Amino acid sequence: MLPRTLIALTFAAIALAGCASRYDAPTDLGDDDAFCRQNGVAVGSSEYVACRKDRDVQRSNAVTRANRAQRDLGDYMMRNPSRP
C-alpha cells in the first residue's frame, strides 16, 4: 500500500510542478485594456498606445525583478550552505 501511495504522490508533485513557472506575468497589474480605458483614454489613440506600452514595461520590469530575486536567492544559498 505504501509504495502505491508514494508513487501517486510523486506523480502528483511532478504534475503540479509543471504548473509553476517563474516567467509568468504578474497578476497584480490586472487587465491593461481595462486600466487604460478607465483613465479615459480612447482605444486606438496615441495615448492608448502609450498607456499599453507603459503597462508592458511595468510588467517586464516586475518579471525582471522576480527573476533577479530568484537568482540572488540561489546565489545566497550556494554561498551559504547549511550543513546539518
PDB file of N, CA, C and O in Angstrom, chain B, residues numbered from 101:
ATOM      1  N   MET B 101       0.824  -1.202   0.000  1.00  0.00           N
ATOM      2  CA  MET B 101       0.000   0.000   0.000  1.00  0.00           C
ATOM      3  C   MET B 101       0.868   1.266   0.000  1.00  0.00           C
ATOM      4  O   MET B 101       0.579   2.221  -0.721  1.00  0.00           O
ATOM      5  N   LEU B 102       1.908   1.266   0.795  1.00  0.00           N
ATOM      6  CA  LEU B 102       2.776   2.438   0.904  1.00  0.00           C
ATOM      7  C   LEU B 102       3.476   2.782  -0.410  1.00  0.00           C
ATOM      8  O   LEU B 102       3.528   3.960  -0.766  1.00  0.00           O
ATOM      9  N   PRO B 103       4.022   1.798  -1.154  1.00  0.00           N
ATOM     10  CA  PRO B 103       4.669   2.160  -2.425  1.00  0.00           C
ATOM     11  C   PRO B 103       3.697   2.779  -3.427  1.00  0.00           C
ATOM     12  O   PRO B 103       4.079   3.688  -4.165  1.00  0.00           O
ATOM     13  N   ARG B 104       2.459   2.312  -3.470  1.00  0.00           N
ATOM     14  CA  ARG B 104       1.487   2.892  -4.389  1.00  0.00           C
ATOM     15  C   ARG B 104       1.189   4.344  -4.028  1.00  0.00           C
ATOM     16  O   ARG B 104       1.101   5.208  -4.900  1.00  0.00           O
ATOM     17  N   THR B 105       1.037   4.594  -2.746  1.00  0.00           N
ATOM     18  CA  THR B 105       0.771   5.956  -2.285  1.00  0.00           C
ATOM     19  C   THR B 105       1.951   6.866  -2.608  1.00  0.00           C
ATOM     20  O   THR B 105       1.771   8.000  -3.051  1.00  0.00           O
ATOM     21  N   LEU B 106       3.146   6.360  -2.384  1.00  0.00           N
ATOM     22  CA  LEU B 106       4.347   7.150  -2.659  1.00  0.00           C
ATOM     23  C   LEU B 106       4.465   7.456  -4.148  1.00  0.00           C
ATOM     24  O   LEU B 106       4.806   8.576  -4.526  1.00  0.00           O
ATOM     25  N   ILE B 107       4.190   6.484  -4.979  1.00  0.00           N
ATOM     26  CA  ILE B 107       4.254   6.693  -6.423  1.00  0.00           C
ATOM     27  C   ILE B 107       3.187   7.699  -6.860  1.00  0.00           C
ATOM     28  O   ILE B 107       3.454   8.573  -7.685  1.00  0.00           O
ATOM     29  N   ALA B 108       1.977   7.573  -6.305  1.00  0.00           N
ATOM     30  CA  ALA B 108       0.901   8.504  -6.658  1.00  0.00           C
ATOM     31  C   ALA B 108       1.252   9.930  -6.238  1.00  0.00           C
ATOM     32  O   ALA B 108       1.012  10.873  -6.993  1.00  0.00           O
ATOM     33  N   LEU B 109       1.810  10.095  -5.057  1.00  0.00           N
ATOM     34  CA  LEU B 109       2.207  11.422  -4.591  1.00  0.00           C
ATOM     35  C   LEU B 109       3.335  11.998  -5.441  1.00  0.00           C
ATOM     36  O   LEU B 109       3.372  13.203  -5.692  1.00  0.00           O
ATOM     37  N   THR B 110       4.248  11.149  -5.882  1.00  0.00           N
ATOM     38  CA  THR B 110       5.343  11.607  -6.730  1.00  0.00           C
ATOM     39  C   THR B 110       4.814  12.127  -8.064  1.00  0.00           C
ATOM     40  O   THR B 110       5.223  13.189  -8.533  1.00  0.00           O
ATOM     41  N   PHE B 111       3.894  11.364  -8.674  1.00  0.00           N
ATOM     42  CA  PHE B 111       3.316  11.817  -9.937  1.00  0.00           C
ATOM     43  C   PHE B 111       2.507  13.094  -9.760  1.00  0.00           C
ATOM     44  O   PHE B 111       2.532  13.969 -10.625  1.00  0.00           O
ATOM     45  N   ALA B 112       1.790  13.208  -8.645  1.00  0.00           N
ATOM     46  CA  ALA B 112       1.017  14.427  -8.389  1.00  0.00           C
ATOM     47  C   ALA B 112       1.949  15.625  -8.222  1.00  0.00           C
ATOM     48  O   ALA B 112       1.658  16.711  -8.724  1.00  0.00           O
ATOM     49  N   ALA B 113       3.064  15.435  -7.522  1.00  0.00           N
ATOM     50  CA  ALA B 113       4.013  16.534  -7.324  1.00  0.00           C
ATOM     51  C   ALA B 113       4.639  16.970  -8.643  1.00  0.00           C
ATOM     52  O   ALA B 113       4.822  18.163  -8.884  1.00  0.00           O
ATOM     53  N   ILE B 114       4.965  16.005  -9.492  1.00  0.00           N
ATOM     54  CA  ILE B 114       5.548  16.346 -10.789  1.00  0.00           C
ATOM     55  C   ILE B 114       4.539  17.099 -11.652  1.00  0.00           C
ATOM     56  O   ILE B 114       4.887  18.070 -12.325  1.00  0.00           O
ATOM     57  N   ALA B 115       3.287  16.643 -11.626  1.00  0.00           N
ATOM     58  CA  ALA B 115       2.249  17.310 -12.428  1.00  0.00           C
ATOM     59  C   ALA B 115       2.007  18.734 -11.947  1.00  0.00           C
ATOM     60  O   ALA B 115       1.833  19.638 -12.764  1.00  0.00           O
ATOM     61  N   LEU B 116       1.993  18.945 -10.644  1.00  0.00           N
ATOM     62  CA  LEU B 116       1.769  20.290 -10.120  1.00  0.00           C
ATOM     63  C   LEU B 116       2.981  21.191 -10.315  1.00  0.00           C
ATOM     64  O   LEU B 116       2.832  22.404 -10.462  1.00  0.00           O
ATOM     65  N   ALA B 117       4.161  20.619 -10.319  1.00  0.00           N
ATOM     66  CA  ALA B 117       5.363  21.427 -10.541  1.00  0.00           C
ATOM     67  C   ALA B 117       5.372  22.010 -11.944  1.00  0.00           C
ATOM     68  O   ALA B 117       5.951  23.074 -12.165  1.00  0.00           O
ATOM     69  N   GLY B 118       4.746  21.340 -12.885  1.00  0.00           N
ATOM     70  CA  GLY B 118       4.670  21.846 -14.247  1.00  0.00           C
ATOM     71  C   GLY B 118       3.801  23.083 -14.356  1.00  0.00           C
ATOM     72  O   GLY B 118       3.927  23.843 -15.315  1.00  0.00           O
ATOM     73  N   CYS B 119       2.922  23.297 -13.388  1.00  0.00           N
ATOM     74  CA  CYS B 119       2.036  24.461 -13.411  1.00  0.00           C
ATOM     75  C   CYS B 119       2.755  25.736 -12.985  1.00  0.00           C
ATOM     76  O   CYS B 119       2.344  26.837 -13.351  1.00  0.00           O
ATOM     77  N   ALA B 120       3.802  25.590 -12.231  1.00  0.00           N
ATOM     78  CA  ALA B 120       4.520  26.757 -11.724  1.00  0.00           C
ATOM     79  C   ALA B 120       5.587  27.188 -12.723  1.00  0.00           C
ATOM     80  O   ALA B 120       6.344  26.366 -13.241  1.00  0.00           O
ATOM     81  N   SER B 121       5.631  28.464 -12.976  1.00  0.00           N
ATOM     82  CA  SER B 121       6.647  28.990 -13.871  1.00  0.00           C
ATOM     83  C   SER B 121       7.065  30.353 -13.371  1.00  0.00           C
ATOM     84  O   SER B 121       6.222  31.185 -13.036  1.00  0.00           O
ATOM     85  N   ARG B 122       8.346  30.580 -13.320  1.00  0.00           N
ATOM     86  CA  ARG B 122       8.791  31.878 -12.829  1.00  0.00           C
ATOM     87  C   ARG B 122       8.732  32.946 -13.902  1.00  0.00           C
ATOM     88  O   ARG B 122       9.024  34.112 -13.636  1.00  0.00           O
ATOM     89  N   TYR B 123       8.352  32.556 -15.127  1.00  0.00           N
ATOM     90  CA  TYR B 123       8.253  33.520 -16.206  1.00  0.00           C
ATOM     91  C   TYR B 123       6.819  33.984 -16.447  1.00  0.00           C
ATOM     92  O   TYR B 123       6.549  34.685 -17.422  1.00  0.00           O
ATOM     93  N   ASP B 124       5.905  33.598 -15.567  1.00  0.00           N
ATOM     94  CA  ASP B 124       4.526  34.049 -15.704  1.00  0.00           C
ATOM     95  C   ASP B 124       4.444  35.541 -15.431  1.00  0.00           C
ATOM     96  O   ASP B 124       5.184  36.076 -14.606  1.00  0.00           O
ATOM     97  N   ALA B 125       3.549  36.194 -16.125  1.00  0.00           N
ATOM     98  CA  ALA B 125       3.356  37.628 -15.914  1.00  0.00           C
ATOM     99  C   ALA B 125       2.690  37.850 -14.561  1.00  0.00           C
ATOM    100  O   ALA B 125       1.804  37.084 -14.183  1.00  0.00           O
ATOM    101  N   PRO B 126       3.089  38.862 -13.838  1.00  0.00           N
ATOM    102  CA  PRO B 126       2.469  39.139 -12.551  1.00  0.00           C
ATOM    103  C   PRO B 126       0.999  39.492 -12.719  1.00  0.00           C
ATOM    104  O   PRO B 126       0.620  40.230 -13.628  1.00  0.00           O
ATOM    105  N   THR B 127       0.186  38.956 -11.834  1.00  0.00           N
ATOM    106  CA  THR B 127      -1.248  39.191 -11.941  1.00  0.00           C
ATOM    107  C   THR B 127      -1.683  40.459 -11.218  1.00  0.00           C
ATOM    108  O   THR B 127      -2.817  40.904 -11.393  1.00  0.00           O
ATOM    109  N   ASP B 128      -0.820  41.040 -10.423  1.00  0.00           N
ATOM    110  CA  ASP B 128      -1.215  42.225  -9.660  1.00  0.00           C
ATOM    111  C   ASP B 128      -1.388  43.466 -10.536  1.00  0.00           C
ATOM    112  O   ASP B 128      -1.948  44.463 -10.081  1.00  0.00           O
ATOM    113  N   LEU B 129      -0.924  43.422 -11.769  1.00  0.00           N
ATOM    114  CA  LEU B 129      -1.089  44.575 -12.653  1.00  0.00           C
ATOM    115  C   LEU B 129      -2.480  44.620 -13.275  1.00  0.00           C
ATOM    116  O   LEU B 129      -2.924  45.684 -13.709  1.00  0.00           O
ATOM    117  N   GLY B 130      -3.164  43.502 -13.325  1.00  0.00           N
ATOM    118  CA  GLY B 130      -4.528  43.481 -13.829  1.00  0.00           C
ATOM    119  C   GLY B 130      -4.613  43.551 -15.338  1.00  0.00           C
ATOM    120  O   GLY B 130      -3.638  43.295 -16.045  1.00  0.00           O
ATOM    121  N   ASP B 131      -5.797  43.904 -15.821  1.00  0.00           N
ATOM    122  CA  ASP B 131      -6.072  43.963 -17.259  1.00  0.00           C
ATOM    123  C   ASP B 131      -5.633  45.317 -17.807  1.00  0.00           C
ATOM    124  O   ASP B 131      -6.103  46.361 -17.355  1.00  0.00           O
ATOM    125  N   ASP B 132      -4.728  45.291 -18.785  1.00  0.00           N
ATOM    126  CA  ASP B 132      -4.198  46.528 -19.352  1.00  0.00           C
ATOM    127  C   ASP B 132      -5.274  47.339 -20.071  1.00  0.00           C
ATOM    128  O   ASP B 132      -5.340  48.560 -19.926  1.00  0.00           O
ATOM    129  N   ASP B 133      -6.104  46.665 -20.836  1.00  0.00           N
ATOM    130  CA  ASP B 133      -7.140  47.356 -21.591  1.00  0.00           C
ATOM    131  C   ASP B 133      -8.105  48.077 -20.649  1.00  0.00           C
ATOM    132  O   ASP B 133      -8.448  49.239 -20.866  1.00  0.00           O
ATOM    133  N   ALA B 134      -8.537  47.373 -19.604  1.00  0.00           N
ATOM    134  CA  ALA B 134      -9.466  47.989 -18.652  1.00  0.00           C
ATOM    135  C   ALA B 134      -8.803  49.164 -17.929  1.00  0.00           C
ATOM    136  O   ALA B 134      -9.442  50.187 -17.681  1.00  0.00           O
ATOM    137  N   PHE B 135      -7.528  49.014 -17.595  1.00  0.00           N
ATOM    138  CA  PHE B 135      -6.815  50.084 -16.902  1.00  0.00           C
ATOM    139  C   PHE B 135      -6.743  51.333 -17.763  1.00  0.00           C
ATOM    140  O   PHE B 135      -7.010  52.437 -17.289  1.00  0.00           O
ATOM    141  N   CYS B 136      -6.382  51.157 -19.032  1.00  0.00           N
ATOM    142  CA  CYS B 136      -6.247  52.315 -19.922  1.00  0.00           C
ATOM    143  C   CYS B 136      -7.604  52.947 -20.218  1.00  0.00           C
ATOM    144  O   CYS B 136      -7.709  54.170 -20.307  1.00  0.00           O
ATOM    145  N   ARG B 137      -8.636  52.135 -20.372  1.00  0.00           N
ATOM    146  CA  ARG B 137      -9.970  52.678 -20.645  1.00  0.00           C
ATOM    147  C   ARG B 137     -10.545  53.425 -19.446  1.00  0.00           C
ATOM    148  O   ARG B 137     -11.230  54.433 -19.619  1.00  0.00           O
ATOM    149  N   GLN B 138     -10.278  52.950 -18.243  1.00  0.00           N
ATOM    150  CA  GLN B 138     -10.843  53.618 -17.062  1.00  0.00           C
ATOM    151  C   GLN B 138     -10.210  54.989 -16.832  1.00  0.00           C
ATOM    152  O   GLN B 138     -10.780  55.834 -16.142  1.00  0.00           O
ATOM    153  N   ASN B 139      -9.049  55.202 -17.404  1.00  0.00           N
ATOM    154  CA  ASN B 139      -8.404  56.509 -17.303  1.00  0.00           C
ATOM    155  C   ASN B 139      -8.879  57.456 -18.399  1.00  0.00           C
ATOM    156  O   ASN B 139      -8.328  58.545 -18.564  1.00  0.00           O
ATOM    157  N   GLY B 140      -9.894  57.046 -19.144  1.00  0.00           N
ATOM    158  CA  GLY B 140     -10.499  57.924 -20.134  1.00  0.00           C
ATOM    159  C   GLY B 140      -9.758  57.999 -21.455  1.00  0.00           C
ATOM    160  O   GLY B 140      -9.924  58.961 -22.204  1.00  0.00           O
ATOM    161  N   VAL B 141      -8.954  57.013 -21.746  1.00  0.00           N
ATOM    162  CA  VAL B 141      -8.184  57.015 -22.990  1.00  0.00           C
ATOM    163  C   VAL B 141      -8.981  56.249 -24.049  1.00  0.00           C
ATOM    164  O   VAL B 141      -9.428  55.130 -23.799  1.00  0.00           O
ATOM    165  N   ALA B 142      -9.156  56.842 -25.219  1.00  0.00           N
ATOM    166  CA  ALA B 142      -9.908  56.207 -26.300  1.00  0.00           C
ATOM    167  C   ALA B 142      -9.062  55.132 -26.978  1.00  0.00           C
ATOM    168  O   ALA B 142      -7.878  55.328 -27.251  1.00  0.00           O
ATOM    169  N   VAL B 143      -9.696  53.998 -27.240  1.00  0.00           N
ATOM    170  CA  VAL B 143      -8.999  52.891 -27.885  1.00  0.00           C
ATOM    171  C   VAL B 143      -8.553  53.317 -29.281  1.00  0.00           C
ATOM    172  O   VAL B 143      -9.326  53.890 -30.048  1.00  0.00           O
ATOM    173  N   GLY B 144      -7.299  53.029 -29.592  1.00  0.00           N
ATOM    174  CA  GLY B 144      -6.754  53.364 -30.902  1.00  0.00           C
ATOM    175  C   GLY B 144      -6.018  54.689 -30.946  1.00  0.00           C
ATOM    176  O   GLY B 144      -5.318  54.971 -31.918  1.00  0.00           O
ATOM    177  N   SER B 145      -6.161  55.500 -29.926  1.00  0.00           N
ATOM    178  CA  SER B 145      -5.471  56.794 -29.927  1.00  0.00           C
ATOM    179  C   SER B 145      -4.010  56.602 -29.540  1.00  0.00           C
ATOM    180  O   SER B 145      -3.616  55.542 -29.052  1.00  0.00           O
ATOM    181  N   SER B 146      -3.226  57.627 -29.760  1.00  0.00           N
ATOM    182  CA  SER B 146      -1.801  57.542 -29.414  1.00  0.00           C
ATOM    183  C   SER B 146      -1.609  57.443 -27.897  1.00  0.00           C
ATOM    184  O   SER B 146      -0.651  56.827 -27.428  1.00  0.00           O
ATOM    185  N   GLU B 147      -2.523  58.054 -27.131  1.00  0.00           N
ATOM    186  CA  GLU B 147      -2.451  57.954 -25.669  1.00  0.00           C
ATOM    187  C   GLU B 147      -2.703  56.519 -25.220  1.00  0.00           C
ATOM    188  O   GLU B 147      -2.073  56.029 -24.283  1.00  0.00           O
ATOM    189  N   TYR B 148      -3.640  55.848 -25.906  1.00  0.00           N
ATOM    190  CA  TYR B 148      -3.944  54.451 -25.578  1.00  0.00           C
ATOM    191  C   TYR B 148      -2.731  53.568 -25.860  1.00  0.00           C
ATOM    192  O   TYR B 148      -2.389  52.707 -25.050  1.00  0.00           O
ATOM    193  N   VAL B 149      -2.092  53.775 -26.981  1.00  0.00           N
ATOM    194  CA  VAL B 149      -0.899  53.000 -27.331  1.00  0.00           C
ATOM    195  C   VAL B 149       0.199  53.248 -26.304  1.00  0.00           C
ATOM    196  O   VAL B 149       0.874  52.312 -25.878  1.00  0.00           O
ATOM    197  N   ALA B 150       0.377  54.495 -25.909  1.00  0.00           N
ATOM    198  CA  ALA B 150       1.397  54.823 -24.905  1.00  0.00           C
ATOM    199  C   ALA B 150       1.060  54.190 -23.563  1.00  0.00           C
ATOM    200  O   ALA B 150       1.947  53.700 -22.865  1.00  0.00           O
ATOM    201  N   CYS B 151      -0.217  54.198 -23.202  1.00  0.00           N
ATOM    202  CA  CYS B 151      -0.643  53.575 -21.944  1.00  0.00           C
ATOM    203  C   CYS B 151      -0.342  52.083 -21.952  1.00  0.00           C
ATOM    204  O   CYS B 151       0.178  51.546 -20.974  1.00  0.00           O
ATOM    205  N   ARG B 152      -0.667  51.413 -23.057  1.00  0.00           N
ATOM    206  CA  ARG B 152      -0.419  49.975 -23.153  1.00  0.00           C
ATOM    207  C   ARG B 152       1.081  49.675 -23.133  1.00  0.00           C
ATOM    208  O   ARG B 152       1.504  48.682 -22.541  1.00  0.00           O
ATOM    209  N   LYS B 153       1.883  50.524 -23.772  1.00  0.00           N
ATOM    210  CA  LYS B 153       3.336  50.326 -23.754  1.00  0.00           C
ATOM    211  C   LYS B 153       3.882  50.503 -22.339  1.00  0.00           C
ATOM    212  O   LYS B 153       4.750  49.744 -21.907  1.00  0.00           O
ATOM    213  N   ASP B 154       3.375  51.504 -21.618  1.00  0.00           N
ATOM    214  CA  ASP B 154       3.804  51.719 -20.241  1.00  0.00           C
ATOM    215  C   ASP B 154       3.472  50.512 -19.364  1.00  0.00           C
ATOM    216  O   ASP B 154       4.281  50.094 -18.537  1.00  0.00           O
ATOM    217  N   ARG B 155       2.285  49.961 -19.552  1.00  0.00           N
ATOM    218  CA  ARG B 155       1.886  48.775 -18.788  1.00  0.00           C
ATOM    219  C   ARG B 155       2.767  47.582 -19.133  1.00  0.00           C
ATOM    220  O   ARG B 155       3.106  46.783 -18.260  1.00  0.00           O
ATOM    221  N   ASP B 156       3.138  47.462 -20.404  1.00  0.00           N
ATOM    222  CA  ASP B 156       4.012  46.378 -20.825  1.00  0.00           C
ATOM    223  C   ASP B 156       5.387  46.520 -20.176  1.00  0.00           C
ATOM    224  O   ASP B 156       5.978  45.532 -19.741  1.00  0.00           O
ATOM    225  N   VAL B 157       5.884  47.731 -20.115  1.00  0.00           N
ATOM    226  CA  VAL B 157       7.182  47.991 -19.472  1.00  0.00           C
ATOM    227  C   VAL B 157       7.098  47.674 -17.982  1.00  0.00           C
ATOM    228  O   VAL B 157       8.024  47.080 -17.430  1.00  0.00           O
ATOM    229  N   GLN B 158       6.018  48.056 -17.328  1.00  0.00           N
ATOM    230  CA  GLN B 158       5.844  47.746 -15.913  1.00  0.00           C
ATOM    231  C   GLN B 158       5.850  46.239 -15.678  1.00  0.00           C
ATOM    232  O   GLN B 158       6.496  45.752 -14.751  1.00  0.00           O
ATOM    233  N   ARG B 159       5.132  45.506 -16.518  1.00  0.00           N
ATOM    234  CA  ARG B 159       5.075  44.051 -16.389  1.00  0.00           C
ATOM    235  C   ARG B 159       6.456  43.440 -16.621  1.00  0.00           C
ATOM    236  O   ARG B 159       6.868  42.542 -15.887  1.00  0.00           O
ATOM    237  N   SER B 160       7.162  43.917 -17.623  1.00  0.00           N
ATOM    238  CA  SER B 160       8.504  43.414 -17.904  1.00  0.00           C
ATOM    239  C   SER B 160       9.454  43.687 -16.738  1.00  0.00           C
ATOM    240  O   SER B 160      10.264  42.832 -16.378  1.00  0.00           O
ATOM    241  N   ASN B 161       9.352  44.871 -16.157  1.00  0.00           N
ATOM    242  CA  ASN B 161      10.195  45.200 -15.006  1.00  0.00           C
ATOM    243  C   ASN B 161       9.877  44.317 -13.810  1.00  0.00           C
ATOM    244  O   ASN B 161      10.782  43.924 -13.074  1.00  0.00           O
ATOM    245  N   ALA B 162       8.596  44.000 -13.606  1.00  0.00           N
ATOM    246  CA  ALA B 162       8.205  43.136 -12.495  1.00  0.00           C
ATOM    247  C   ALA B 162       8.765  41.723 -12.688  1.00  0.00           C
ATOM    248  O   ALA B 162       9.228  41.105 -11.729  1.00  0.00           O
ATOM    249  N   VAL B 163       8.724  41.214 -13.916  1.00  0.00           N
ATOM    250  CA  VAL B 163       9.278  39.894 -14.195  1.00  0.00           C
ATOM    251  C   VAL B 163      10.787  39.909 -13.993  1.00  0.00           C
ATOM    252  O   VAL B 163      11.352  38.963 -13.445  1.00  0.00           O
ATOM    253  N   THR B 164      11.439  40.973 -14.432  1.00  0.00           N
ATOM    254  CA  THR B 164      12.886  41.093 -14.260  1.00  0.00           C
ATOM    255  C   THR B 164      13.264  41.127 -12.783  1.00  0.00           C
ATOM    256  O   THR B 164      14.228  40.480 -12.373  1.00  0.00           O
ATOM    257  N   ARG B 165      12.506  41.882 -11.977  1.00  0.00           N
ATOM    258  CA  ARG B 165      12.768  41.918 -10.539  1.00  0.00           C
ATOM    259  C   ARG B 165      12.587  40.552  -9.895  1.00  0.00           C
ATOM    260  O   ARG B 165      13.389  40.153  -9.051  1.00  0.00           O
ATOM    261  N   ALA B 166      11.540  39.830 -10.285  1.00  0.00           N
ATOM    262  CA  ALA B 166      11.295  38.499  -9.730  1.00  0.00           C
ATOM    263  C   ALA B 166      12.413  37.538 -10.117  1.00  0.00           C
ATOM    264  O   ALA B 166      12.862  36.744  -9.290  1.00  0.00           O
ATOM    265  N   ASN B 167      12.864  37.603 -11.360  1.00  0.00           N
ATOM    266  CA  ASN B 167      13.964  36.740 -11.796  1.00  0.00           C
ATOM    267  C   ASN B 167      15.254  37.064 -11.059  1.00  0.00           C
ATOM    268  O   ASN B 167      16.005  36.166 -10.679  1.00  0.00           O
ATOM    269  N   ARG B 168      15.508  38.351 -10.861  1.00  0.00           N
ATOM    270  CA  ARG B 168      16.715  38.757 -10.139  1.00  0.00           C
ATOM    271  C   ARG B 168      16.662  38.293  -8.687  1.00  0.00           C
ATOM    272  O   ARG B 168      17.668  37.839  -8.143  1.00  0.00           O
ATOM    273  N   ALA B 169      15.498  38.404  -8.061  1.00  0.00           N
ATOM    274  CA  ALA B 169      15.351  37.954  -6.677  1.00  0.00           C
ATOM    275  C   ALA B 169      15.571  36.442  -6.582  1.00  0.00           C
ATOM    276  O   ALA B 169      16.217  35.966  -5.649  1.00  0.00           O
ATOM    277  N   GLN B 170      15.038  35.695  -7.540  1.00  0.00           N
ATOM    278  CA  GLN B 170      15.230  34.242  -7.547  1.00  0.00           C
ATOM    279  C   GLN B 170      16.699  33.893  -7.731  1.00  0.00           C
ATOM    280  O   GLN B 170      17.223  33.014  -7.047  1.00  0.00           O
ATOM    281  N   ARG B 171      17.355  34.570  -8.640  1.00  0.00           N
ATOM    282  CA  ARG B 171      18.779  34.320  -8.884  1.00  0.00           C
ATOM    283  C   ARG B 171      19.614  34.687  -7.655  1.00  0.00           C
ATOM    284  O   ARG B 171      20.533  33.955  -7.287  1.00  0.00           O
ATOM    285  N   ASP B 172      19.297  35.809  -7.029  1.00  0.00           N
ATOM    286  CA  ASP B 172      20.033  36.228  -5.833  1.00  0.00           C
ATOM    287  C   ASP B 172      19.843  35.232  -4.697  1.00  0.00           C
ATOM    288  O   ASP B 172      20.781  34.950  -3.952  1.00  0.00           O
ATOM    289  N   LEU B 173      18.633  34.701  -4.564  1.00  0.00           N
ATOM    290  CA  LEU B 173      18.391  33.701  -3.531  1.00  0.00           C
ATOM    291  C   LEU B 173      19.212  32.450  -3.798  1.00  0.00           C
ATOM    292  O   LEU B 173      19.804  31.887  -2.877  1.00  0.00           O
ATOM    293  N   GLY B 174      19.252  32.012  -5.051  1.00  0.00           N
ATOM    294  CA  GLY B 174      20.061  30.846  -5.394  1.00  0.00           C
ATOM    295  C   GLY B 174      21.538  31.086  -5.133  1.00  0.00           C
ATOM    296  O   GLY B 174      22.232  30.206  -4.623  1.00  0.00           O
ATOM    297  N   ASP B 175      22.022  32.273  -5.481  1.00  0.00           N
ATOM    298  CA  ASP B 175      23.426  32.606  -5.216  1.00  0.00           C
ATOM    299  C   ASP B 175      23.711  32.606  -3.717  1.00  0.00           C
ATOM    300  O   ASP B 175      24.745  32.103  -3.278  1.00  0.00           O
ATOM    301  N   TYR B 176      22.800  33.167  -2.940  1.00  0.00           N
ATOM    302  CA  TYR B 176      22.976  33.195  -1.481  1.00  0.00           C
ATOM    303  C   TYR B 176      23.029  31.781  -0.922  1.00  0.00           C
ATOM    304  O   TYR B 176      23.859  31.468  -0.068  1.00  0.00           O
ATOM    305  N   MET B 177      22.132  30.932  -1.415  1.00  0.00           N
ATOM    306  CA  MET B 177      22.090  29.563  -0.910  1.00  0.00           C
ATOM    307  C   MET B 177      23.348  28.786  -1.294  1.00  0.00           C
ATOM    308  O   MET B 177      23.803  27.926  -0.539  1.00  0.00           O
ATOM    309  N   MET B 178      23.907  29.085  -2.459  1.00  0.00           N
ATOM    310  CA  MET B 178      25.145  28.404  -2.864  1.00  0.00           C
ATOM    311  C   MET B 178      26.344  28.891  -2.046  1.00  0.00           C
ATOM    312  O   MET B 178      27.242  28.105  -1.746  1.00  0.00           O
ATOM    313  N   ARG B 179      26.368  30.147  -1.691  1.00  0.00           N
ATOM    314  CA  ARG B 179      27.488  30.706  -0.924  1.00  0.00           C
ATOM    315  C   ARG B 179      27.393  30.377   0.556  1.00  0.00           C
ATOM    316  O   ARG B 179      28.414  30.335   1.243  1.00  0.00           O
ATOM    317  N   ASN B 180      26.183  30.141   1.063  1.00  0.00           N
ATOM    318  CA  ASN B 180      25.990  29.905   2.493  1.00  0.00           C
ATOM    319  C   ASN B 180      25.248  28.586   2.717  1.00  0.00           C
ATOM    320  O   ASN B 180      24.097  28.584   3.155  1.00  0.00           O
ATOM    321  N   PRO B 181      25.903  27.477   2.418  1.00  0.00           N
ATOM    322  CA  PRO B 181      25.197  26.205   2.591  1.00  0.00           C
ATOM    323  C   PRO B 181      24.989  25.893   4.068  1.00  0.00           C
ATOM    324  O   PRO B 181      25.817  26.217   4.920  1.00  0.00           O
ATOM    325  N   SER B 182      23.896  25.277   4.329  1.00  0.00           N
ATOM    326  CA  SER B 182      23.568  24.862   5.688  1.00  0.00           C
ATOM    327  C   SER B 182      23.879  23.369   5.798  1.00  0.00           C
ATOM    328  O   SER B 182      23.266  22.548   5.116  1.00  0.00           O
ATOM    329  N   ARG B 183      24.803  23.039   6.630  1.00  0.00           N
ATOM    330  CA  ARG B 183      25.194  21.637   6.795  1.00  0.00           C
ATOM    331  C   ARG B 183      24.706  21.138   8.147  1.00  0.00           C
ATOM    332  O   ARG B 183      25.019  21.719   9.187  1.00  0.00           O
ATOM    333  N   PRO B 184      23.932  20.050   8.121  1.00  0.00           N
ATOM    334  CA  PRO B 184      23.438  19.508   9.411  1.00  0.00           C
ATOM    335  C   PRO B 184      24.505  18.858  10.231  1.00  0.00           C
ATOM    336  O   PRO B 184      24.229  18.367  11.325  1.00  0.00           O
TER     337      PRO B 184
END
